[in-house]
Amino acid sequence: MKISIIIRAKDEERHIGRVLESIFRQNTPLPYEVILVDSGSSDKTLDIAKTYKVKIAAIPSSGFSYGYSLNYGIQQSSGEIVCCISAHCIPSHNGWLSELIGPLLQGKAQATYGRQIPAKGVNPFEEVFLSRHFPEAEKRDGRVSFSNANCAFVRKMWEEVKFDEQIPSWEDYLWYLLTKDRFVFHYVPNACVVHTHPFEFPRLRKTAHRDGKAFRYMKDRYNVDILGNADSLAGKVRFVANDIMNHTRFFLKERYLNHLLMLPFVKMYSYLTYWRGYHSPAVIARETERPTGMIKGGRAAGSHPCVVSCIIPNWNHRQLLYECIFSIYQTMGDLPHEIIVVDNASTDDSAERIRESFPEVRWIQNHESGGGIVKG
């Protein structure tokens, strides 16, 4: 049995060295591989990663989503157990990996998630969230805070249900909701990582807006209402009151008096930004976007004769292939055209994704690679 550790990263030069150093010091009886999925780093992240025994899987930043990044990394892996960790989550001890996969090896669970502790004083608002959802003791009630920042699961789960690639965030919790009736999840507080984001208003704005869009996406597409009765006015008032009270108690306990003064302004800003995200135009999935001039059955709208035939050879380039086809549609406009993909025995899910996203594209399947020669 083998473990595949998947790390998502972009511009993580401050942390990636410490994360990899800790990972390669882990005491575990099983062999493991490390795959870094990089989505367009422009700093020294990749230079640092290359000094370790790491397989680097690069994806374009334009094609990034949390779900796609994980799916792509797992596709490049071979382990029966998959472990996911963020590039700024630092394992706190050399037994982190063994603790995380322990319930899987013992047959007690098919998925685990570990504790996340903040660097004290860096972001007190984040400390409130992490202390509530990732306690020091085992969880016996409350929301299951499954998180891809620090988790492990058997590969069979992912093979049955992939991560949603369209949701802006919370892809991990959505995956939990889609699989929890068939598989057992277990919280492992001893599998601990240090996980902190600095407090910055641009980050707060981006996160709150993205979460609003994600919650709306889950409700519209999966009929999942994360906030429950908070849709009503009374529910919203109770939610806000409880949230502010929890922060107030924590800040008083930890003597974060300066942040206590900021609390009303920060929370109001966060709520309003979340509301804007939730009520923004519907989340338009990259896979289902359709530019004007779309062709149907090899003909442009209006059934004019085809003027241009675009031939695209492909081999295991699902995301790049999608972006290429999308770009052709944007470039061609109303010019009658057809698109033909000649696939040379791809082993990824290029065919499935393109046929689902662009059913009008003609697909020619070769069952063996032609060494760069386009057959058909």
Buried (B, 14 or more C-beta within 10 A) or exposed (E): EEBBBBBBBBBBBEBBBBBBEBBEEBEBEBEBBBBBBBBBBEEBBBEBBEEBEBBBBEBEEEBBBBBBBBBBBBBBBEBBBBBBBBBBBBBBBEBBBBBBBBBBEEEEBBBBBBBBBBBEEEBBBBBBBBBEBBBEEEBEEEEBBBBBBBBBBBBEBBEEEBBBBBBBBBBBBBBBBBBEEEBBBBBBBBBBBBBBBEBEEEEBBBBBBBBBBBBBBBBEBEEBEBEEEBEEEEEBEEBBEEBBEBBBEBBEEBEBEEBBEBBEEBBEBBBBBBBBBBEEEEBEBBBEEEEEBEBEEBBBEEEEEEEEEBEBBBBBBBBBBBBBBBEBBEEBEEEBBBBBBBBBEBEBBBBEBBBEBBEBBBBBEBEEBBEEEBBE
